[in-house]
Structures are given as structure tokens and as C-alpha cells.
Amino acid sequence: MVQKILNKVVGAKYISVLRTWVPNMVTWGTVGGVALVYFTDWRLVLDYVPYINGKFKDDK
């Protein structure tokens, strides 16, 4: 059903092109996310992980 709607709106050619690009976009998105965590303050990100959040309460 969704594919029929997308074929009407976008077209079959662009859907096939998108299917070939999805793994590449997922890979670069993951690399970008890891780089963002690496180059920013890692504790800022890890404060949202419940188990690790409690470990560093007394370090501040």
C-alpha cells in the first residue's frame, strides 16, 4: 500500500535509487554520530544512559 502511494508521488525510478542509497546513508549517519560523541564531551552524552548515569555522581 505504501509502495503504491510512493510510486504515484515519487516514481519507481527514484524509489530504486533511494533503496541503493539507504545503506550508505545509514553507514555515514552512524559514523557521524560516533564522531559527534567522540569530539564532544562524552559525559554529556552518557548522562542519558541510565546505568552509567549513576556511576559519575560524585566525580563533579
HTML snippet that shows the backbone in 3Dmol.js (N, CA, C, O; Angstrom):
<script src="https://3Dmol.org/build/3Dmol-min.js"></script>
<div id="view" style="width:600px;height:400px;position:relative"></div>
<script>
const pdb = `
ATOM      1  N   MET A   1       0.816  -1.190   0.000  1.00  0.00           N
ATOM      2  CA  MET A   1       0.000   0.000   0.000  1.00  0.00           C
ATOM      3  C   MET A   1       0.865   1.262   0.000  1.00  0.00           C
ATOM      4  O   MET A   1       0.621   2.195  -0.765  1.00  0.00           O
ATOM      5  N   VAL A   2       1.864   1.276   0.856  1.00  0.00           N
ATOM      6  CA  VAL A   2       2.749   2.432   0.928  1.00  0.00           C
ATOM      7  C   VAL A   2       3.534   2.568  -0.370  1.00  0.00           C
ATOM      8  O   VAL A   2       3.771   3.678  -0.847  1.00  0.00           O
ATOM      9  N   GLN A   3       3.933   1.439  -0.937  1.00  0.00           N
ATOM     10  CA  GLN A   3       4.708   1.473  -2.170  1.00  0.00           C
ATOM     11  C   GLN A   3       3.881   2.026  -3.329  1.00  0.00           C
ATOM     12  O   GLN A   3       4.411   2.727  -4.192  1.00  0.00           O
ATOM     13  N   LYS A   4       2.603   1.720  -3.352  1.00  0.00           N
ATOM     14  CA  LYS A   4       1.738   2.251  -4.400  1.00  0.00           C
ATOM     15  C   LYS A   4       1.616   3.769  -4.290  1.00  0.00           C
ATOM     16  O   LYS A   4       1.632   4.477  -5.297  1.00  0.00           O
ATOM     17  N   ILE A   5       1.495   4.255  -3.068  1.00  0.00           N
ATOM     18  CA  ILE A   5       1.395   5.700  -2.852  1.00  0.00           C
ATOM     19  C   ILE A   5       2.699   6.380  -3.248  1.00  0.00           C
ATOM     20  O   ILE A   5       2.686   7.426  -3.897  1.00  0.00           O
ATOM     21  N   LEU A   6       3.837   5.780  -2.853  1.00  0.00           N
ATOM     22  CA  LEU A   6       5.125   6.357  -3.219  1.00  0.00           C
ATOM     23  C   LEU A   6       5.356   6.335  -4.720  1.00  0.00           C
ATOM     24  O   LEU A   6       5.947   7.264  -5.269  1.00  0.00           O
ATOM     25  N   ASN A   7       4.895   5.280  -5.392  1.00  0.00           N
ATOM     26  CA  ASN A   7       5.035   5.224  -6.844  1.00  0.00           C
ATOM     27  C   ASN A   7       4.264   6.345  -7.523  1.00  0.00           C
ATOM     28  O   ASN A   7       4.712   6.890  -8.532  1.00  0.00           O
ATOM     29  N   LYS A   8       3.119   6.685  -6.978  1.00  0.00           N
ATOM     30  CA  LYS A   8       2.327   7.767  -7.562  1.00  0.00           C
ATOM     31  C   LYS A   8       2.981   9.129  -7.311  1.00  0.00           C
ATOM     32  O   LYS A   8       2.981   9.993  -8.187  1.00  0.00           O
ATOM     33  N   VAL A   9       3.531   9.311  -6.122  1.00  0.00           N
ATOM     34  CA  VAL A   9       4.073  10.609  -5.747  1.00  0.00           C
ATOM     35  C   VAL A   9       5.494  10.806  -6.292  1.00  0.00           C
ATOM     36  O   VAL A   9       5.792  11.838  -6.894  1.00  0.00           O
ATOM     37  N   VAL A  10       6.356   9.827  -6.080  1.00  0.00           N
ATOM     38  CA  VAL A  10       7.769   9.992  -6.404  1.00  0.00           C
ATOM     39  C   VAL A  10       8.134   9.313  -7.716  1.00  0.00           C
ATOM     40  O   VAL A  10       8.783   9.921  -8.567  1.00  0.00           O
ATOM     41  N   GLY A  11       7.738   8.103  -7.884  1.00  0.00           N
ATOM     42  CA  GLY A  11       8.084   7.353  -9.081  1.00  0.00           C
ATOM     43  C   GLY A  11       8.960   6.165  -8.758  1.00  0.00           C
ATOM     44  O   GLY A  11       9.723   6.188  -7.792  1.00  0.00           O
ATOM     45  N   ALA A  12       8.851   5.131  -9.564  1.00  0.00           N
ATOM     46  CA  ALA A  12       9.572   3.883  -9.311  1.00  0.00           C
ATOM     47  C   ALA A  12      11.083   4.061  -9.460  1.00  0.00           C
ATOM     48  O   ALA A  12      11.858   3.430  -8.741  1.00  0.00           O
ATOM     49  N   LYS A  13      11.494   4.906 -10.377  1.00  0.00           N
ATOM     50  CA  LYS A  13      12.933   5.117 -10.591  1.00  0.00           C
ATOM     51  C   LYS A  13      13.596   5.691  -9.347  1.00  0.00           C
ATOM     52  O   LYS A  13      14.662   5.231  -8.938  1.00  0.00           O
ATOM     53  N   TYR A  14      12.973   6.683  -8.752  1.00  0.00           N
ATOM     54  CA  TYR A  14      13.564   7.322  -7.584  1.00  0.00           C
ATOM     55  C   TYR A  14      13.501   6.430  -6.352  1.00  0.00           C
ATOM     56  O   TYR A  14      14.355   6.534  -5.471  1.00  0.00           O
ATOM     57  N   ILE A  15      12.520   5.570  -6.278  1.00  0.00           N
ATOM     58  CA  ILE A  15      12.447   4.616  -5.169  1.00  0.00           C
ATOM     59  C   ILE A  15      13.591   3.620  -5.268  1.00  0.00           C
ATOM     60  O   ILE A  15      14.199   3.275  -4.254  1.00  0.00           O
ATOM     61  N   SER A  16      13.895   3.150  -6.482  1.00  0.00           N
ATOM     62  CA  SER A  16      15.014   2.217  -6.638  1.00  0.00           C
ATOM     63  C   SER A  16      16.349   2.895  -6.343  1.00  0.00           C
ATOM     64  O   SER A  16      17.248   2.272  -5.778  1.00  0.00           O
ATOM     65  N   VAL A  17      16.484   4.166  -6.720  1.00  0.00           N
ATOM     66  CA  VAL A  17      17.712   4.902  -6.399  1.00  0.00           C
ATOM     67  C   VAL A  17      17.838   5.071  -4.891  1.00  0.00           C
ATOM     68  O   VAL A  17      18.928   4.930  -4.336  1.00  0.00           O
ATOM     69  N   LEU A  18      16.733   5.370  -4.231  1.00  0.00           N
ATOM     70  CA  LEU A  18      16.749   5.527  -2.773  1.00  0.00           C
ATOM     71  C   LEU A  18      17.125   4.229  -2.076  1.00  0.00           C
ATOM     72  O   LEU A  18      17.853   4.245  -1.083  1.00  0.00           O
ATOM     73  N   ARG A  19      16.639   3.113  -2.584  1.00  0.00           N
ATOM     74  CA  ARG A  19      16.974   1.820  -1.972  1.00  0.00           C
ATOM     75  C   ARG A  19      18.461   1.526  -2.064  1.00  0.00           C
ATOM     76  O   ARG A  19      19.019   0.885  -1.174  1.00  0.00           O
ATOM     77  N   THR A  20      19.107   1.980  -3.118  1.00  0.00           N
ATOM     78  CA  THR A  20      20.551   1.738  -3.212  1.00  0.00           C
ATOM     79  C   THR A  20      21.343   2.672  -2.307  1.00  0.00           C
ATOM     80  O   THR A  20      22.457   2.338  -1.904  1.00  0.00           O
ATOM     81  N   TRP A  21      20.787   3.838  -1.979  1.00  0.00           N
ATOM     82  CA  TRP A  21      21.497   4.804  -1.148  1.00  0.00           C
ATOM     83  C   TRP A  21      21.265   4.625   0.344  1.00  0.00           C
ATOM     84  O   TRP A  21      22.039   5.153   1.144  1.00  0.00           O
ATOM     85  N   VAL A  22      20.223   3.897   0.749  1.00  0.00           N
ATOM     86  CA  VAL A  22      19.891   3.771   2.172  1.00  0.00           C
ATOM     87  C   VAL A  22      21.041   3.163   2.987  1.00  0.00           C
ATOM     88  O   VAL A  22      21.373   3.714   4.037  1.00  0.00           O
ATOM     89  N   PRO A  23      21.664   2.058   2.561  1.00  0.00           N
ATOM     90  CA  PRO A  23      22.775   1.535   3.380  1.00  0.00           C
ATOM     91  C   PRO A  23      23.931   2.527   3.521  1.00  0.00           C
ATOM     92  O   PRO A  23      24.552   2.611   4.580  1.00  0.00           O
ATOM     93  N   ASN A  24      24.212   3.265   2.468  1.00  0.00           N
ATOM     94  CA  ASN A  24      25.276   4.259   2.523  1.00  0.00           C
ATOM     95  C   ASN A  24      24.918   5.382   3.500  1.00  0.00           C
ATOM     96  O   ASN A  24      25.766   5.822   4.276  1.00  0.00           O
ATOM     97  N   MET A  25      23.686   5.839   3.464  1.00  0.00           N
ATOM     98  CA  MET A  25      23.264   6.911   4.374  1.00  0.00           C
ATOM     99  C   MET A  25      23.271   6.438   5.824  1.00  0.00           C
ATOM    100  O   MET A  25      23.630   7.199   6.723  1.00  0.00           O
ATOM    101  N   VAL A  26      22.880   5.198   6.054  1.00  0.00           N
ATOM    102  CA  VAL A  26      22.899   4.661   7.423  1.00  0.00           C
ATOM    103  C   VAL A  26      24.331   4.565   7.931  1.00  0.00           C
ATOM    104  O   VAL A  26      24.611   4.898   9.083  1.00  0.00           O
ATOM    105  N   THR A  27      25.232   4.113   7.077  1.00  0.00           N
ATOM    106  CA  THR A  27      26.639   3.997   7.474  1.00  0.00           C
ATOM    107  C   THR A  27      27.230   5.348   7.817  1.00  0.00           C
ATOM    108  O   THR A  27      27.849   5.498   8.871  1.00  0.00           O
ATOM    109  N   TRP A  28      27.054   6.336   6.949  1.00  0.00           N
ATOM    110  CA  TRP A  28      27.620   7.658   7.213  1.00  0.00           C
ATOM    111  C   TRP A  28      26.920   8.349   8.384  1.00  0.00           C
ATOM    112  O   TRP A  28      27.544   9.132   9.100  1.00  0.00           O
ATOM    113  N   GLY A  29      25.649   8.070   8.581  1.00  0.00           N
ATOM    114  CA  GLY A  29      24.956   8.617   9.746  1.00  0.00           C
ATOM    115  C   GLY A  29      25.516   8.059  11.044  1.00  0.00           C
ATOM    116  O   GLY A  29      25.667   8.780  12.030  1.00  0.00           O
ATOM    117  N   THR A  30      25.822   6.769  11.034  1.00  0.00           N
ATOM    118  CA  THR A  30      26.418   6.151  12.216  1.00  0.00           C
ATOM    119  C   THR A  30      27.813   6.700  12.466  1.00  0.00           C
ATOM    120  O   THR A  30      28.163   7.008  13.605  1.00  0.00           O
ATOM    121  N   VAL A  31      28.606   6.824  11.422  1.00  0.00           N
ATOM    122  CA  VAL A  31      29.951   7.388  11.559  1.00  0.00           C
ATOM    123  C   VAL A  31      29.871   8.823  12.086  1.00  0.00           C
ATOM    124  O   VAL A  31      30.658   9.213  12.949  1.00  0.00           O
ATOM    125  N   GLY A  32      28.938   9.592  11.575  1.00  0.00           N
ATOM    126  CA  GLY A  32      28.766  10.960  12.048  1.00  0.00           C
ATOM    127  C   GLY A  32      28.345  11.018  13.502  1.00  0.00           C
ATOM    128  O   GLY A  32      28.820  11.868  14.256  1.00  0.00           O
ATOM    129  N   GLY A  33      27.453  10.119  13.903  1.00  0.00           N
ATOM    130  CA  GLY A  33      27.022  10.089  15.302  1.00  0.00           C
ATOM    131  C   GLY A  33      28.151   9.720  16.247  1.00  0.00           C
ATOM    132  O   GLY A  33      28.307  10.322  17.310  1.00  0.00           O
ATOM    133  N   VAL A  34      28.937   8.727  15.855  1.00  0.00           N
ATOM    134  CA  VAL A  34      30.079   8.331  16.690  1.00  0.00           C
ATOM    135  C   VAL A  34      31.112   9.455  16.749  1.00  0.00           C
ATOM    136  O   VAL A  34      31.683   9.710  17.808  1.00  0.00           O
ATOM    137  N   ALA A  35      31.355  10.124  15.634  1.00  0.00           N
ATOM    138  CA  ALA A  35      32.305  11.243  15.627  1.00  0.00           C
ATOM    139  C   ALA A  35      31.801  12.392  16.496  1.00  0.00           C
ATOM    140  O   ALA A  35      32.589  13.042  17.183  1.00  0.00           O
ATOM    141  N   LEU A  36      30.512  12.642  16.470  1.00  0.00           N
ATOM    142  CA  LEU A  36      29.948  13.698  17.302  1.00  0.00           C
ATOM    143  C   LEU A  36      30.149  13.396  18.782  1.00  0.00           C
ATOM    144  O   LEU A  36      30.516  14.281  19.556  1.00  0.00           O
ATOM    145  N   VAL A  37      29.911  12.152  19.174  1.00  0.00           N
ATOM    146  CA  VAL A  37      30.125  11.766  20.574  1.00  0.00           C
ATOM    147  C   VAL A  37      31.610  11.822  20.922  1.00  0.00           C
ATOM    148  O   VAL A  37      31.973  12.214  22.031  1.00  0.00           O
ATOM    149  N   TYR A  38      32.464  11.432  19.986  1.00  0.00           N
ATOM    150  CA  TYR A  38      33.901  11.418  20.249  1.00  0.00           C
ATOM    151  C   TYR A  38      34.458  12.828  20.430  1.00  0.00           C
ATOM    152  O   TYR A  38      35.271  13.066  21.323  1.00  0.00           O
ATOM    153  N   PHE A  39      34.029  13.751  19.594  1.00  0.00           N
ATOM    154  CA  PHE A  39      34.599  15.096  19.641  1.00  0.00           C
ATOM    155  C   PHE A  39      33.888  16.027  20.615  1.00  0.00           C
ATOM    156  O   PHE A  39      34.364  17.138  20.853  1.00  0.00           O
ATOM    157  N   THR A  40      32.768  15.607  21.182  1.00  0.00           N
ATOM    158  CA  THR A  40      32.116  16.414  22.206  1.00  0.00           C
ATOM    159  C   THR A  40      32.385  15.792  23.569  1.00  0.00           C
ATOM    160  O   THR A  40      33.098  14.794  23.679  1.00  0.00           O
ATOM    161  N   ASP A  41      31.825  16.377  24.576  1.00  0.00           N
ATOM    162  CA  ASP A  41      32.012  15.865  25.924  1.00  0.00           C
ATOM    163  C   ASP A  41      31.285  14.542  26.068  1.00  0.00           C
ATOM    164  O   ASP A  41      30.056  14.516  26.003  1.00  0.00           O
ATOM    165  N   TRP A  42      31.996  13.451  26.258  1.00  0.00           N
ATOM    166  CA  TRP A  42      31.378  12.131  26.309  1.00  0.00           C
ATOM    167  C   TRP A  42      30.471  11.972  27.521  1.00  0.00           C
ATOM    168  O   TRP A  42      29.506  11.209  27.470  1.00  0.00           O
ATOM    169  N   ARG A  43      30.760  12.672  28.603  1.00  0.00           N
ATOM    170  CA  ARG A  43      29.899  12.570  29.785  1.00  0.00           C
ATOM    171  C   ARG A  43      28.543  13.221  29.540  1.00  0.00           C
ATOM    172  O   ARG A  43      27.539  12.793  30.108  1.00  0.00           O
ATOM    173  N   LEU A  44      28.508  14.241  28.709  1.00  0.00           N
ATOM    174  CA  LEU A  44      27.251  14.880  28.358  1.00  0.00           C
ATOM    175  C   LEU A  44      26.316  13.880  27.686  1.00  0.00           C
ATOM    176  O   LEU A  44      25.112  13.879  27.942  1.00  0.00           O
ATOM    177  N   VAL A  45      26.866  13.040  26.835  1.00  0.00           N
ATOM    178  CA  VAL A  45      26.066  12.028  26.139  1.00  0.00           C
ATOM    179  C   VAL A  45      25.729  10.881  27.076  1.00  0.00           C
ATOM    180  O   VAL A  45      24.596  10.401  27.086  1.00  0.00           O
ATOM    181  N   LEU A  46      26.701  10.437  27.864  1.00  0.00           N
ATOM    182  CA  LEU A  46      26.487   9.277  28.729  1.00  0.00           C
ATOM    183  C   LEU A  46      25.603   9.590  29.933  1.00  0.00           C
ATOM    184  O   LEU A  46      25.162   8.665  30.615  1.00  0.00           O
ATOM    185  N   ASP A  47      25.337  10.832  30.208  1.00  0.00           N
ATOM    186  CA  ASP A  47      24.406  11.165  31.285  1.00  0.00           C
ATOM    187  C   ASP A  47      22.993  10.689  30.989  1.00  0.00           C
ATOM    188  O   ASP A  47      22.188  10.548  31.909  1.00  0.00           O
ATOM    189  N   TYR A  48      22.677  10.441  29.730  1.00  0.00           N
ATOM    190  CA  TYR A  48      21.348   9.959  29.365  1.00  0.00           C
ATOM    191  C   TYR A  48      21.237   8.439  29.384  1.00  0.00           C
ATOM    192  O   TYR A  48      20.141   7.907  29.203  1.00  0.00           O
ATOM    193  N   VAL A  49      22.350   7.722  29.599  1.00  0.00           N
ATOM    194  CA  VAL A  49      22.320   6.267  29.714  1.00  0.00           C
ATOM    195  C   VAL A  49      22.069   5.942  31.182  1.00  0.00           C
ATOM    196  O   VAL A  49      22.873   6.324  32.032  1.00  0.00           O
ATOM    197  N   PRO A  50      20.981   5.251  31.507  1.00  0.00           N
ATOM    198  CA  PRO A  50      20.596   5.089  32.914  1.00  0.00           C
ATOM    199  C   PRO A  50      21.650   4.408  33.791  1.00  0.00           C
ATOM    200  O   PRO A  50      21.897   4.876  34.903  1.00  0.00           O
ATOM    201  N   TYR A  51      22.269   3.337  33.341  1.00  0.00           N
ATOM    202  CA  TYR A  51      23.224   2.617  34.189  1.00  0.00           C
ATOM    203  C   TYR A  51      24.488   3.441  34.431  1.00  0.00           C
ATOM    204  O   TYR A  51      24.989   3.492  35.554  1.00  0.00           O
ATOM    205  N   ILE A  52      24.999   4.078  33.396  1.00  0.00           N
ATOM    206  CA  ILE A  52      26.235   4.835  33.513  1.00  0.00           C
ATOM    207  C   ILE A  52      25.991   6.164  34.225  1.00  0.00           C
ATOM    208  O   ILE A  52      26.907   6.714  34.837  1.00  0.00           O
ATOM    209  N   ASN A  53      24.789   6.676  34.154  1.00  0.00           N
ATOM    210  CA  ASN A  53      24.455   7.964  34.766  1.00  0.00           C
ATOM    211  C   ASN A  53      24.747   7.957  36.269  1.00  0.00           C
ATOM    212  O   ASN A  53      25.237   8.959  36.790  1.00  0.00           O
ATOM    213  N   GLY A  54      24.465   6.873  36.976  1.00  0.00           N
ATOM    214  CA  GLY A  54      24.666   6.813  38.400  1.00  0.00           C
ATOM    215  C   GLY A  54      26.104   6.656  38.814  1.00  0.00           C
ATOM    216  O   GLY A  54      26.433   6.932  39.968  1.00  0.00           O
ATOM    217  N   LYS A  55      26.977   6.224  37.925  1.00  0.00           N
ATOM    218  CA  LYS A  55      28.369   5.973  38.289  1.00  0.00           C
ATOM    219  C   LYS A  55      29.166   7.241  38.571  1.00  0.00           C
ATOM    220  O   LYS A  55      30.098   7.210  39.374  1.00  0.00           O
ATOM    221  N   PHE A  56      28.822   8.341  37.936  1.00  0.00           N
ATOM    222  CA  PHE A  56      29.659   9.534  37.998  1.00  0.00           C
ATOM    223  C   PHE A  56      29.040  10.650  38.825  1.00  0.00           C
ATOM    224  O   PHE A  56      29.375  11.815  38.611  1.00  0.00           O
ATOM    225  N   LYS A  57      28.171  10.347  39.741  1.00  0.00           N
ATOM    226  CA  LYS A  57      27.515  11.384  40.544  1.00  0.00           C
ATOM    227  C   LYS A  57      28.503  12.111  41.437  1.00  0.00           C
ATOM    228  O   LYS A  57      28.390  13.325  41.606  1.00  0.00           O
ATOM    229  N   ASP A  58      29.479  11.400  42.021  1.00  0.00           N
ATOM    230  CA  ASP A  58      30.390  12.030  42.968  1.00  0.00           C
ATOM    231  C   ASP A  58      31.635  12.616  42.309  1.00  0.00           C
ATOM    232  O   ASP A  58      32.450  13.216  43.009  1.00  0.00           O
ATOM    233  N   ASP A  59      31.820  12.473  41.014  1.00  0.00           N
ATOM    234  CA  ASP A  59      33.001  12.986  40.327  1.00  0.00           C
ATOM    235  C   ASP A  59      32.961  14.488  40.098  1.00  0.00           C
ATOM    236  O   ASP A  59      34.002  15.083  39.819  1.00  0.00           O
ATOM    237  N   LYS A  60      31.829  15.107  40.202  1.00  0.00           N
ATOM    238  CA  LYS A  60      31.704  16.543  39.901  1.00  0.00           C
ATOM    239  C   LYS A  60      32.197  17.336  41.033  1.00  0.00           C
ATOM    240  O   LYS A  60      32.179  18.566  40.980  1.00  0.00           O
TER     241      LYS A  60
END
`;
const viewer = $3Dmol.createViewer("view");
viewer.addModel(pdb, "pdb");
viewer.setStyle({}, {cartoon: {color: "spectrum"}});
viewer.zoomTo();
viewer.render();
</script>
